[in-house]
Structures are given as structure tokens and as C-alpha cells.
Amino acid sequence: MICYVSEGPSRVKVFFESGSSGGWSRLDGFKVVSEGVPTCGLQCTSTTTFSGDVQTSGGLKLGLTKTGVVALLGAPSKASGNRLTFEWWSKRPMTKAEIEKETQSFKAPVTSPYWDVHDTIEVTLNDSKVAEFEVHRTVTY
């Protein structure tokens, strides 16, 4: 995990994660956390690359109201206290190179040349506004 913190007054933290789904080398998740929200003890590198206005290309950002989140993402799959979870499952066709690699890995032909994709967005609210959000993509066969 790598962490950056904005040098601006908002001190927003952005965590980048790579796990087993990304082969420990490709990004498969990130988290954006507003100032004052407790995080792990990881030392974050200060940067001027971003300010407190971090948002996804789809419009998810810190400070968005709960109503705005639901308008953007639809009804949550789960809701518990101040935490909302949104989940989507899909399939992605494998490329020819991926089929060859999986055939070698499993020492058997690929019978269903599709990846299972699980996208998850977890949102934590504080005073009915987004204080933290985490985005993950898990790809499995």
C-alpha cells in the first residue's frame, strides 16, 4: 500500500493498493480519506499533486451528501450505521494471451474464457456526508 497526503489545508489522504487480484503489481483498489478520519499508522508522503477536491471520473468525492451518493451509485447493496456498500458483478472476456497463460497455469484448457469481475465501493459518512470512500476491483477465474 502506498499513501499520499495533500499539502493543502484539507490534508486529504489517498491510499493505493495492489493485491492478489492485481498480481501484487497492478492497482486493484484505492481509498480517499478526509482529514480527521482515523487511518492506519502508515506514513503518507506529502504531495501537491492533488488538493482536497479529489474525485472519481464518475463524480464520487468527499463531502458529497448521502442523497448525492445514492443518486450517483443507486441503492446500496448493504447499509450499516454510517457505512454504505455498493457492489456489482460482471464478466470480462479473456484475451488470447490470457487464455494461453491460464491454460499453462492450470495445465488444462480454459473451458470458460471469462474473468469474473467484482467491483465494490464502500462509503463512510460523517454528518450525512462522504468522509471516506474506497474502490476495489477483484478479478478472478
C-alpha positions in Angstrom: 0.0 0.0 0.0 1.2 3.5 -0.9 -0.2 6.6 0.8 -0.1 10.3 -0.2 -1.4 13.3 1.7 -2.2 16.7 0.2 -0.1 19.6 1.4 -3.1 21.9 1.3 -5.2 22.8 4.3 -7.6 19.9 3.8 -4.9 17.2 4.3 -6.8 14.6 2.2 -5.1 11.1 2.1 -5.2 8.8 -0.9 -4.1 5.2 -0.5 -3.3 3.0 -3.5 -3.5 -0.8 -3.1 -2.4 -3.8 -5.1 -3.4 -7.3 -4.0 -3.7 -10.8 -5.3 -6.3 -9.8 -7.9 -3.7 -7.4 -9.5 -0.9 -9.9 -9.2 0.6 -7.7 -6.4 1.8 -5.4 -9.1 -1.3 -3.7 -10.6 -3.5 -1.3 -8.9 -6.8 -3.0 -7.8 -8.0 -0.5 -5.2 -7.8 2.9 -3.7 -9.1 4.8 -0.8 -9.7 8.6 -0.3 -9.9 9.8 3.3 -10.8 13.3 4.6 -8.8 14.9 7.3 -9.7 13.8 10.8 -10.8 10.3 9.9 -8.6 7.8 11.7 -6.4 5.7 9.3 -3.7 3.1 9.7 -0.3 4.1 11.0 1.2 4.2 7.5 3.4 7.3 6.9 2.0 9.2 3.9 4.2 11.1 1.5 3.2 14.8 1.2 2.3 16.0 -2.3 1.0 19.0 -4.2 -0.2 16.7 -7.0 -3.8 16.8 -5.7 -5.8 19.1 -3.4 -8.8 18.3 -1.2 -11.0 18.2 -4.3 -10.2 14.5 -5.2 -13.0 12.8 -7.0 -13.5 9.9 -9.4 -14.3 10.4 -13.1 -17.9 9.4 -12.2 -18.2 12.2 -9.6 -17.8 10.4 -6.3 -16.0 12.7 -3.9 -15.5 13.7 -0.3 -18.3 15.9 1.1 -21.0 14.5 -1.2 -24.3 14.0 0.7 -25.8 10.6 1.2 -28.6 11.6 -1.2 -26.0 12.6 -3.8 -24.2 9.2 -3.4 -27.4 7.3 -3.9 -28.3 9.4 -6.9 -24.8 8.7 -8.3 -24.5 4.9 -7.5 -28.0 3.7 -6.9 -29.3 1.9 -3.8 -26.6 0.4 -1.7 -26.2 -3.3 -1.6 -25.6 -3.0 2.2 -26.0 -0.3 4.7 -24.8 -0.5 8.3 -24.7 2.6 10.5 -22.7 5.3 8.6 -21.3 2.8 6.1 -22.8 2.2 2.6 -21.6 -0.7 0.4 -22.2 -0.8 -3.4 -21.4 -4.0 -5.3 -21.5 -5.0 -9.0 -20.6 -8.4 -10.6 -19.8 -8.8 -14.3 -17.8 -11.0 -16.7 -15.0 -9.9 -19.0 -13.8 -11.9 -21.9 -10.2 -13.1 -21.7 -7.7 -12.1 -24.3 -5.9 -14.7 -26.3 -2.7 -14.1 -24.3 -4.7 -14.5 -21.0 -6.3 -17.8 -22.2 -2.8 -19.1 -23.0 -1.4 -18.0 -19.7 -4.3 -19.6 -17.7 -4.0 -22.8 -19.7 -0.3 -23.0 -18.7 -1.1 -22.1 -15.1 -3.8 -24.7 -14.6 -2.2 -27.3 -17.0 -5.6 -27.7 -18.6 -7.6 -25.9 -21.3 -9.7 -22.9 -20.4 -13.3 -24.1 -20.6 -15.0 -20.7 -19.9 -12.8 -17.9 -21.3 -14.2 -15.1 -19.0 -12.9 -13.4 -15.9 -15.4 -12.8 -13.0 -15.2 -9.2 -12.0 -16.4 -7.9 -8.7 -16.5 -4.1 -8.2 -17.0 -2.7 -4.7 -17.4 0.9 -3.5 -17.5 1.4 0.3 -18.6 4.9 1.5 -18.3 6.1 5.1 -20.4 9.1 6.1 -19.9 11.7 8.8 -22.9 14.0 9.4 -24.5 12.5 6.3 -21.6 13.5 4.0 -18.9 11.4 2.5 -15.8 11.3 4.8 -14.1 8.4 3.2 -14.6 6.2 0.1 -12.8 3.0 -1.1 -13.0 1.5 -4.5 -11.9 -2.1 -5.3 -11.9 -4.4 -8.3 -11.4 -8.1 -7.9 -10.8 -10.2 -11.0 -10.8 -14.0 -10.6 -11.2 -17.0 -12.9 
